[in-house]
Amino acid sequence: MKRGFLIVSLIAIILSCSSDDKIIINEQNFLVFGHFYGMCVGESCVETFKLTDKKLLEDTIDDYSGQNLAFIELENDKFEQIKNLIDFFPNQLLNESETVFGCPDCADGGGLFIQYSENGKIKSWRIDQNKNNVPTYLHNFMDKVNEKIALINN
């Protein structure tokens, strides 16, 4: 009897934790992601995108600082290729007091710009592309962001 109760309790805990930890995107909750390289020439030096539950948008300003953004909607096939990026977003990032990880683009290695909006509350981070300079829990997400940017640009 105790074993059955333990199994049911464990399942209930797992299910309740996984639903609370899920990052949700929609029109108001969105993910902005991109990369930036200072010692670079051309269109691909600064790439920033915005992902909602229904569409993918691209920034047209390409501001290295990430402060000035103006988005236009991209084709639906691009959205379909990258819409699962939010599944890789590390929840731990939302609890960080730091907004800069490593020294993004200090050694001309580039950086990632990440912004998450939840119910109008926006949090932003700049992340060094050199994984040796950032927490391990960010590595998989960094790989996915770079992978999705490459998919969009192909």
C-alpha positions in Angstrom: 0.0 0.0 0.0 2.8 2.4 0.9 4.6 1.7 -2.4 1.5 2.5 -4.4 1.0 5.8 -2.5 4.7 6.6 -3.1 4.5 6.0 -6.8 1.3 8.1 -7.2 2.8 10.9 -5.1 6.0 10.8 -7.2 4.0 11.0 -10.4 1.9 13.9 -9.1 5.1 15.8 -8.1 6.7 15.3 -11.4 3.6 16.4 -13.4 3.1 19.5 -11.2 6.8 20.5 -11.5 7.0 20.1 -15.2 4.0 22.2 -16.0 5.1 25.0 -13.7 8.6 25.1 -15.2 7.5 25.4 -18.8 8.2 28.7 -20.4 5.2 29.8 -22.4 5.3 32.2 -25.4 2.4 34.0 -27.0 1.9 37.6 -28.2 2.7 39.1 -24.8 5.2 36.4 -23.7 8.0 36.3 -26.3 11.6 35.4 -26.8 14.1 37.7 -28.5 17.4 36.0 -29.5 20.3 36.9 -31.6 24.1 37.2 -32.0 26.4 40.1 -32.4 30.0 40.4 -33.6 31.8 43.7 -33.4 34.9 43.0 -35.6 32.8 42.0 -38.5 31.6 43.3 -41.9 28.2 42.5 -43.5 24.6 41.8 -42.8 25.2 38.7 -40.6 27.3 40.6 -37.9 24.2 41.4 -35.9 21.1 39.2 -36.2 18.2 39.5 -33.8 14.8 37.7 -34.0 11.6 37.7 -32.0 9.7 34.5 -31.5 6.0 34.3 -30.4 3.7 31.3 -30.4 2.5 32.2 -33.9 5.3 34.0 -35.7 8.9 34.7 -36.1 10.1 38.3 -36.7 13.5 39.7 -37.7 15.0 43.0 -36.4 15.7 45.4 -39.3 18.0 47.9 -37.3 20.8 45.5 -36.4 21.8 47.6 -33.4 24.9 46.0 -31.7 23.7 47.1 -28.3 20.3 45.4 -28.6 18.6 48.7 -27.4 16.9 49.6 -30.7 14.8 47.0 -32.3 12.2 47.1 -35.1 10.7 43.9 -36.3 9.2 42.6 -39.5 7.5 39.2 -39.8 9.3 36.4 -41.6 7.8 33.6 -43.7 5.9 30.8 -41.8 8.4 28.2 -43.0 11.2 29.9 -41.0 8.9 30.0 -38.0 8.2 26.3 -38.3 11.9 25.5 -38.4 12.7 27.3 -35.1 9.4 27.4 -33.1 10.7 24.8 -30.6 13.6 27.0 -29.5 11.7 28.0 -26.4 11.8 24.4 -25.3 15.5 24.8 -24.7 15.3 28.0 -22.7 16.9 27.3 -19.3 14.5 28.3 -16.5 17.4 29.0 -14.3 18.3 32.0 -16.4 15.1 33.7 -15.1 16.4 33.6 -11.5 19.8 35.1 -12.3 20.7 38.5 -10.9 23.5 38.8 -13.5 22.6 40.1 -16.9 26.0 39.6 -18.5 27.8 36.2 -18.7 31.4 36.1 -19.5 32.7 39.0 -21.6 30.6 39.0 -24.7 32.6 39.9 -27.8 35.6 41.1 -25.8 37.9 38.8 -27.6 36.1 39.2 -30.9 34.3 35.9 -30.4 30.9 37.4 -30.4 28.0 37.3 -28.0 24.4 36.2 -27.8 21.6 38.6 -27.0 18.6 37.0 -25.2 15.5 38.7 -24.0 12.4 37.2 -22.5 9.1 39.0 -21.9 6.6 37.5 -19.5 3.3 39.5 -19.1 5.1 42.7 -20.1 8.1 42.2 -17.7 11.2 42.0 -19.8 14.5 40.5 -18.8 17.6 40.7 -21.0 21.0 39.0 -21.0 24.2 39.2 -23.0 26.2 35.9 -23.2 29.7 35.3 -24.2 30.0 32.8 -27.1 33.0 31.2 -25.4 31.4 28.4 -23.3 34.4 28.4 -21.0 33.2 31.8 -19.7 29.6 31.0 -18.9 27.7 28.6 -16.7 27.3 25.0 -18.0 23.5 25.2 -17.8 23.6 27.7 -20.7 25.6 25.6 -23.1 22.8 23.6 -24.7 20.6 26.7 -25.1 23.6 28.6 -26.7 24.0 25.8 -29.2 20.3 25.9 -30.0 20.3 29.6 -30.5 23.2 29.5 -32.9 21.7 26.5 -34.7 18.4 28.3 -35.1 20.0 31.5 -36.4 21.9 29.4 -39.0 18.6 27.8 -40.1 16.9 31.1 -40.5 19.8 32.5 -42.5 19.9 29.6 -45.0 
